[in-house]
Amino acid sequence: MLTKRAQRHRENGQCIPGVMRRDPLVHAFMPPTPSGPQSPPSSTLGTWAIQNARIYPSPDAPPVERGCILIRTGRVVDVGADVEIPLGTPTMDVDRRIVTAGFWNAHVHLSERKWAGALRRPAAELNGFFSDMVLSRGFTTVADTGSDPRITLRIRRRIESGDVIGPSIYTAGSGIYPPKGIPYYLEGTLPWYASWFIPQPSSPAGAVRAVERNIARGTDLVKLFTGSYVQRGVVRPMPLPIARAAVDAAHAHHQLVFAHPSNFEGTRVALESGVDILAHAPDAPQGIDGEFLRRVVASRMAMVPTLKMFRTTVSSDRGYLQPIYEVVRRFHELGGELLFGTDVGYMTDYSTEGEFLALAECDLDWREILRMLTEGPALRFSATDSGVIAPGKRADLVILDSDPSRDVRAFARVWSTVRRGQVLWRQS
């Protein structure tokens, strides 16, 4: 039973102070932090708490009202309405804002020209890039599905060393394309000699070499273009034996395989080769009917819809968009697994509100979107220490200004982003 003092703290939305010490209770609030990236993580992480929050511990759990989260050395120690914290522990009162597990973006690209020269660029400059693209959107983990691994891996090392403030990064390095299959829309964005180095294997053995070359560089994922737009409206599929060899090589190293499908044939190659995740919904979905989608769902292949990207970079015409939305809607109705991703880096508009609205138009409710952002990708990537807020889990958290249960646009209204117990970004 709670003491009267503890009950008073609970009613006020405060964590219950510890009683092991005789010192007076110290309300040591975290110091105000400016908008933008915060100072780099220290090598020794302390103990602190978030209090007075409405907490969604997981997509299925009921909210914890006026709850507290106790964090120590980057992990959640306790979460609930009756959390006892040691006296003198610094606390952040979030004034009944919403707290969820940290968001995942399962489709980004660290391929814009600004990322070049990753070793030479000042940390503050890279911090600003990550603040704008990722941290201010609530993303604590991203999957880079295609970039120059020489650049991306250097950036990741700078984050892991504490020199740069950024998310956890999985990377596929170089995408693997069909023979003579570099997409037409990359023309003009690549140097003239790039086609000599971009993998376009013409045999299964060549596909295995391309996969193993990327892995040897330190990549974590594989990205195949099973359907590549070589001209506007013309999709070149990857030959099935080549795709199958690449998938088998990746799976031998326990790596997930993404596929860019484009149309029915590209999706079929992804399905029959054993791909794990469709990097996009197919945007030329003619021939993709309910029976075919049942096969896709039965295979446990997930999908990252990237709906805003189609509207932003291809066409806002409803006649183009509605068939894509219908594929996503039907896939979801059949029990298919959806993961959240935006394709930022290819798409230069980093805002996320449009993606949330498009997902709602495909009949996903806020809990299903929360699963796409948190628990779903964590499980798919076997990141068993993240995706939910629970004792022992990584303290990757997002604090939102408003409640997504009332309006899914609230997922885009980020107040603060915490990764491994460190406040990396916060509104002023």
C-alpha positions as CSV (number, residue, x, y, z in Angstrom):
1,M,0.0,0.0,0.0
2,L,1.3,3.5,-0.9
3,T,2.1,5.9,1.9
4,K,0.2,9.2,1.9
5,R,3.4,10.9,0.7
6,A,3.8,8.4,-2.1
7,Q,0.2,8.7,-3.1
8,R,0.6,12.5,-3.2
9,H,3.5,12.2,-5.6
10,R,1.6,9.7,-7.7
11,E,-1.4,12.1,-8.0
12,N,1.0,14.9,-9.0
13,G,2.5,12.7,-11.8
14,Q,5.9,12.4,-9.9
15,C,8.0,9.3,-9.3
16,I,7.9,8.0,-5.8
17,P,11.0,9.2,-4.0
18,G,13.2,6.5,-2.4
19,V,13.4,6.2,1.4
20,M,16.8,4.7,1.9
21,R,18.6,8.0,2.5
22,R,17.7,10.7,5.0
23,D,18.6,13.6,2.6
24,P,15.8,15.9,1.7
25,L,14.1,15.1,-1.6
26,V,16.0,16.9,-4.4
27,H,14.0,17.8,-7.5
28,A,17.1,17.8,-9.7
29,F,15.5,18.4,-13.1
30,M,17.5,17.9,-16.3
31,P,18.8,21.3,-17.4
32,P,17.0,23.0,-20.2
33,T,18.3,21.9,-23.6
34,P,18.2,23.9,-26.8
35,S,16.5,22.7,-30.0
36,G,18.8,20.6,-32.1
37,P,21.4,18.0,-31.3
38,Q,22.7,17.7,-27.7
39,S,26.2,17.2,-26.6
40,P,27.8,13.8,-27.3
41,P,27.1,10.9,-24.9
42,S,29.6,10.6,-22.1
43,S,31.5,7.4,-21.6
44,T,29.8,6.8,-18.3
45,L,26.0,7.0,-18.3
46,G,24.2,7.9,-15.1
47,T,20.8,7.4,-13.6
48,W,17.8,9.6,-14.3
49,A,14.1,9.4,-14.7
50,I,11.3,10.7,-16.9
51,Q,8.2,11.6,-14.9
52,N,4.6,12.8,-15.3
53,A,4.2,11.0,-18.7
54,R,1.5,9.2,-20.5
55,I,3.5,6.1,-21.5
56,Y,2.7,3.6,-24.2
57,P,5.0,0.7,-23.3
58,S,4.1,-1.3,-26.4
59,P,1.6,-1.2,-29.2
60,D,-0.8,-3.5,-27.4
61,A,-0.4,-2.4,-23.7
62,P,-2.7,0.0,-22.1
63,P,-1.2,3.4,-21.4
64,V,0.4,4.2,-18.1
65,E,-1.1,7.5,-16.8
66,R,1.2,9.9,-15.1
67,G,3.9,7.3,-15.3
68,C,7.7,7.3,-14.7
69,I,10.6,5.6,-16.4
70,L,13.8,5.0,-14.4
71,I,16.9,4.8,-16.6
72,R,20.4,3.7,-15.7
73,T,23.4,3.3,-17.9
74,G,21.3,3.4,-21.1
75,R,18.7,0.8,-20.0
76,V,15.2,1.0,-18.6
77,V,15.3,-0.1,-14.9
78,D,11.6,0.3,-14.2
79,V,8.4,1.8,-15.8
80,G,5.0,2.4,-14.3
81,A,2.9,4.7,-12.2
82,D,4.5,3.6,-8.9
83,V,8.2,3.7,-9.7
84,E,10.5,4.3,-6.7
85,I,13.6,6.3,-7.6
86,P,16.6,7.0,-5.4
87,L,16.7,10.3,-3.7
88,G,18.6,13.0,-5.7
89,T,18.1,11.3,-9.0
90,P,17.8,13.9,-11.8
91,T,14.3,13.8,-13.4
92,M,12.7,15.3,-16.5
93,D,9.1,16.3,-16.0
94,V,7.4,16.0,-19.4
95,D,4.1,17.6,-18.4
96,R,1.9,14.6,-19.4
97,R,3.4,14.3,-22.8
98,I,3.4,10.9,-24.6
99,V,6.3,8.5,-24.3
100,T,6.8,5.5,-26.7
101,A,9.7,3.3,-27.6
102,G,12.2,4.9,-30.0
103,F,11.1,4.9,-33.7
104,W,12.7,2.9,-36.4
105,N,13.0,4.1,-40.0
106,A,13.4,1.0,-42.1
107,H,14.2,2.8,-45.4
108,V,16.7,5.7,-45.5
109,H,19.7,6.5,-47.7
110,L,22.9,8.3,-46.4
111,S,23.7,9.0,-50.0
112,E,23.2,12.8,-50.4
113,R,26.3,14.7,-51.4
114,K,26.4,16.3,-47.9
115,W,27.5,13.0,-46.4
116,A,30.7,12.8,-48.5
117,G,33.9,13.4,-46.7
118,A,32.6,11.9,-43.5
119,L,36.0,11.7,-41.9
120,R,36.8,15.3,-42.6
121,R,33.5,17.0,-41.8
122,P,33.3,18.7,-38.4
123,A,31.1,16.7,-35.9
124,A,28.8,19.7,-35.4
125,E,28.0,19.7,-39.1
126,L,27.1,16.0,-39.2
127,N,25.2,16.5,-35.9
128,G,23.0,19.1,-37.7
129,F,22.4,16.8,-40.7
130,F,21.2,13.9,-38.4
131,S,19.1,16.4,-36.3
132,D,17.2,17.5,-39.4
133,M,16.9,14.2,-41.1
134,V,16.4,11.7,-38.2
135,L,16.5,12.8,-34.6
136,S,13.9,15.5,-34.8
137,R,11.6,12.9,-36.4
138,G,12.0,10.5,-33.4
139,F,14.2,7.9,-35.2
140,T,16.6,6.2,-32.9
141,T,17.4,3.4,-35.4
142,V,17.6,3.5,-39.2
143,A,18.2,1.0,-42.0
144,D,20.2,2.5,-44.8
145,T,19.1,0.5,-47.8
146,G,21.7,1.8,-50.2
147,S,24.7,4.1,-50.0
148,D,28.4,4.2,-50.4
149,P,29.6,1.9,-47.6
150,R,33.0,3.7,-47.5
151,I,31.1,6.8,-46.3
152,T,28.3,5.2,-44.3
153,L,30.5,2.9,-42.3
154,R,32.8,5.9,-41.4
155,I,29.8,7.9,-40.2
156,R,28.6,4.9,-38.1
157,R,32.0,4.6,-36.5
158,R,32.0,8.2,-35.5
159,I,28.5,7.8,-33.9
160,E,29.6,4.7,-32.0
161,S,32.7,6.4,-30.7
162,G,30.6,9.3,-29.3
163,D,32.1,11.9,-31.7
164,V,28.9,12.4,-33.7
165,I,25.3,12.4,-32.4
166,G,23.1,10.1,-34.5
167,P,21.0,7.0,-34.6
168,S,21.9,3.3,-34.6
169,I,22.6,2.5,-38.2
170,Y,22.1,-0.7,-40.2
171,T,23.4,-0.4,-43.7
172,A,23.2,-2.4,-46.9
173,G,26.0,-0.6,-48.6
174,S,25.9,-0.8,-52.4
175,G,22.6,-2.0,-53.8
176,I,22.8,-5.0,-56.2
177,Y,21.1,-4.5,-59.6
178,P,20.0,-6.7,-62.5
179,P,22.4,-6.9,-65.5
180,K,22.5,-3.5,-67.2
181,G,19.9,-2.5,-64.6
182,I,20.9,0.8,-63.0
183,P,17.7,2.9,-62.6
184,Y,17.3,5.7,-65.1
185,Y,16.4,8.2,-62.3
186,L,20.0,7.8,-60.9
187,E,21.4,9.2,-64.2
188,G,23.0,12.6,-63.5
189,T,23.4,11.8,-59.8
190,L,26.3,9.4,-60.2
191,P,29.8,10.1,-61.6
192,W,30.4,8.8,-65.1
193,Y,32.6,5.9,-63.9
194,A,30.1,4.7,-61.2
195,S,28.5,2.0,-63.5
196,W,31.9,0.2,-63.5
197,F,31.7,-0.3,-59.7
198,I,27.9,-0.7,-59.0
199,P,27.2,-4.4,-58.7
200,Q,25.2,-5.7,-61.7
201,P,25.9,-9.4,-61.6
202,S,25.2,-11.4,-64.7
203,S,25.5,-14.8,-63.0
204,P,24.7,-16.4,-59.6
205,A,28.4,-16.6,-58.8
206,G,28.7,-12.9,-59.5
207,A,25.8,-12.2,-57.1
208,V,27.4,-14.2,-54.4
209,R,30.7,-12.2,-54.9
210,A,28.8,-8.9,-54.7
211,V,27.0,-9.9,-51.4
212,E,30.2,-11.2,-49.8
213,R,32.2,-8.1,-50.9
214,N,29.6,-5.8,-49.1
215,I,29.7,-8.0,-46.0
216,A,33.5,-8.0,-45.9
217,R,33.3,-4.2,-45.8
218,G,31.1,-4.4,-42.7
219,T,27.5,-4.1,-43.9
220,D,24.6,-5.6,-42.1
221,L,21.9,-5.9,-44.8
222,V,21.5,-6.8,-48.5
223,K,19.4,-4.7,-51.0
224,L,18.4,-6.2,-54.4
225,F,16.7,-4.4,-57.2
226,T,14.5,-7.3,-58.2
227,G,12.6,-4.9,-60.5
228,S,14.6,-1.8,-61.7
229,Y,13.2,1.1,-63.8
230,V,15.7,1.3,-66.6
231,Q,13.4,3.7,-68.4
232,R,10.3,5.5,-67.4
233,G,7.6,2.8,-67.4
234,V,10.1,0.0,-68.2
235,V,11.1,-2.4,-65.4
236,R,14.0,-4.8,-65.8
237,P,13.6,-7.8,-63.4
238,M,16.5,-9.5,-61.8
239,P,16.9,-13.0,-63.2
240,L,15.5,-15.4,-60.5
241,P,18.7,-17.6,-60.3
242,I,20.8,-14.4,-59.6
243,A,18.4,-13.2,-56.9
244,R,18.2,-16.6,-55.3
245,A,22.0,-16.9,-55.1
246,A,22.2,-13.4,-53.5
247,V,19.5,-14.2,-51.0
248,D,21.1,-17.5,-50.1
249,A,24.5,-15.9,-49.6
250,A,23.0,-13.2,-47.4
251,H,21.1,-15.7,-45.3
252,A,24.2,-17.8,-44.9
253,H,25.6,-14.8,-43.0
254,H,22.3,-14.2,-41.1
255,Q,21.6,-11.0,-42.9
256,L,18.2,-9.7,-43.9
257,V,17.5,-9.0,-47.6
258,F,15.5,-6.1,-48.9
259,A,14.1,-5.9,-52.4
260,H,13.0,-3.0,-54.6
261,P,10.2,-4.7,-56.5
262,S,8.5,-2.0,-58.7
263,N,5.9,-4.3,-60.4
264,F,4.4,-7.7,-60.3
265,E,7.4,-9.5,-61.9
266,G,9.9,-7.8,-59.5
267,T,7.7,-8.8,-56.6
268,R,7.4,-12.4,-57.9
269,V,11.2,-12.6,-58.1
270,A,11.5,-11.3,-54.5
271,L,9.0,-13.8,-53.3
272,E,10.4,-16.8,-55.1
273,S,14.0,-16.0,-54.1
274,G,13.2,-15.7,-50.4
275,V,13.6,-12.0,-49.9
276,D,12.7,-10.9,-46.3
277,I,11.4,-7.3,-46.8
278,L,10.0,-5.4,-49.7
279,A,11.7,-2.0,-49.6
280,H,8.6,-0.4,-51.2
281,A,5.1,-1.2,-52.1
282,P,5.1,-2.1,-55.9
283,D,4.0,1.1,-57.7
284,A,3.1,-0.6,-60.9
285,P,0.9,-3.3,-59.2
286,Q,-1.1,-4.6,-62.2
287,G,-1.4,-8.3,-61.8
288,I,-0.9,-8.3,-58.0
289,D,-4.2,-9.7,-56.8
290,G,-5.5,-11.1,-53.6
291,E,-4.3,-14.6,-54.2
292,F,-0.8,-13.4,-55.0
293,L,-0.7,-11.3,-51.9
294,R,-1.8,-14.3,-49.8
295,R,1.4,-16.1,-51.1
296,V,3.4,-13.0,-50.1
297,V,1.9,-13.0,-46.6
298,A,2.3,-16.7,-46.2
299,S,6.1,-16.3,-47.0
300,R,6.4,-13.9,-44.1
301,M,7.9,-11.3,-46.4
302,A,7.4,-7.8,-44.8
303,M,6.7,-4.5,-46.6
304,V,7.9,-0.9,-46.2
305,P,5.2,1.1,-48.0
306,T,7.0,4.5,-48.5
307,L,3.7,6.0,-49.6
308,K,4.7,9.7,-49.3
309,M,7.8,9.1,-51.5
310,F,5.5,8.0,-54.4
311,R,3.4,11.1,-54.0
312,T,6.4,13.4,-53.6
313,T,8.8,12.1,-56.2
314,V,6.6,10.4,-58.8
315,S,3.0,11.8,-59.0
316,S,0.2,13.1,-56.7
317,D,-2.4,11.9,-59.2
318,R,-5.0,9.7,-57.4
319,G,-5.2,7.4,-60.4
320,Y,-1.5,6.5,-59.8
321,L,-1.6,6.4,-56.0
322,Q,-4.9,4.5,-55.3
323,P,-3.7,1.2,-56.7
324,I,-0.6,1.4,-54.5
325,Y,-2.7,2.2,-51.5
326,E,-5.0,-0.7,-52.3
327,V,-2.1,-3.2,-52.4
328,V,-1.0,-1.9,-48.9
329,R,-4.5,-2.0,-47.6
330,R,-5.1,-5.6,-48.9
331,F,-1.7,-6.8,-47.7
332,H,-2.5,-5.5,-44.2
333,E,-6.0,-7.0,-44.2
334,L,-4.5,-10.4,-45.0
335,G,-2.2,-10.2,-42.0
336,G,1.0,-8.9,-43.7
337,E,3.7,-7.3,-41.7
338,L,4.3,-3.6,-42.4
339,L,7.4,-1.7,-41.3
340,F,7.7,2.1,-41.2
341,G,10.1,3.8,-43.7
342,T,10.2,7.0,-45.7
343,D,13.1,6.7,-48.2
344,V,14.6,10.0,-47.0
345,G,17.9,10.6,-48.5
346,Y,16.5,9.8,-51.9
347,M,13.5,12.0,-51.0
348,T,14.8,15.3,-49.7
349,D,11.6,16.2,-47.8
350,Y,12.3,14.7,-44.4
351,S,8.9,15.5,-42.8
352,T,6.9,12.4,-41.7
353,E,3.4,13.6,-41.3
354,G,2.4,12.8,-44.9
355,E,3.5,9.1,-44.4
356,F,1.3,8.8,-41.3
357,L,-1.7,10.3,-43.1
358,A,-1.2,8.0,-46.1
359,L,-1.0,4.9,-43.8
360,A,-4.3,6.0,-42.1
361,E,-5.8,6.3,-45.6
362,C,-4.8,2.6,-46.0
363,D,-7.0,1.8,-42.9
364,L,-4.2,1.4,-40.4
365,D,-5.0,2.7,-36.9
366,W,-2.6,4.4,-34.5
367,R,-1.6,1.2,-32.7
368,E,-0.8,-0.5,-35.9
369,I,1.4,2.5,-37.0
370,L,3.1,2.4,-33.6
371,R,3.9,-1.3,-34.2
372,M,5.4,-0.4,-37.6
373,L,7.6,2.2,-35.8
374,T,8.7,0.2,-32.8
375,E,8.1,-3.4,-31.9
376,G,7.7,-4.7,-35.5
377,P,11.1,-3.7,-36.9
378,A,12.8,-4.6,-33.6
379,L,11.5,-8.1,-33.9
380,R,12.2,-8.4,-37.6
381,F,15.8,-7.2,-37.1
382,S,16.2,-9.5,-34.0
383,A,16.9,-6.5,-31.9
384,T,15.4,-8.1,-28.8
385,D,16.5,-5.4,-26.4
386,S,14.5,-2.6,-28.1
387,G,11.1,-1.9,-29.5
388,V,9.2,-1.7,-26.2
389,I,9.6,0.1,-22.9
390,A,10.3,-2.5,-20.3
391,P,12.9,-3.2,-17.6
392,G,16.2,-4.4,-19.1
393,K,15.4,-2.9,-22.5
394,R,17.5,-0.3,-24.2
395,A,16.4,3.3,-23.2
396,D,15.5,4.3,-26.8
397,L,12.5,6.6,-26.3
398,V,10.5,9.2,-28.1
399,I,8.5,12.0,-26.3
400,L,5.6,13.4,-28.3
401,D,3.9,16.7,-27.9
402,S,0.4,15.2,-28.4
403,D,-1.4,11.9,-28.4
404,P,-1.4,9.7,-31.6
405,S,-4.4,7.8,-30.3
406,R,-6.4,11.0,-31.1
407,D,-4.6,12.0,-34.3
408,V,-1.9,10.0,-36.1
409,R,-0.2,13.2,-37.1
410,A,1.0,13.4,-33.5
411,F,3.6,10.8,-34.4
412,A,5.3,13.6,-36.3
413,R,5.2,16.1,-33.4
414,V,8.3,15.0,-31.6
415,W,9.3,16.8,-28.4
416,S,12.5,14.9,-27.6
417,T,14.5,11.9,-28.8
418,V,16.4,9.7,-26.4
419,R,18.9,7.0,-27.5
420,R,20.5,4.6,-25.1
421,G,19.5,6.9,-22.2
422,Q,21.0,10.0,-23.7
423,V,18.8,13.0,-24.8
424,L,20.0,13.5,-28.3
425,W,17.4,16.1,-29.5
426,R,14.8,18.3,-27.8
427,Q,12.6,21.1,-28.8
428,S,13.6,24.5,-27.3
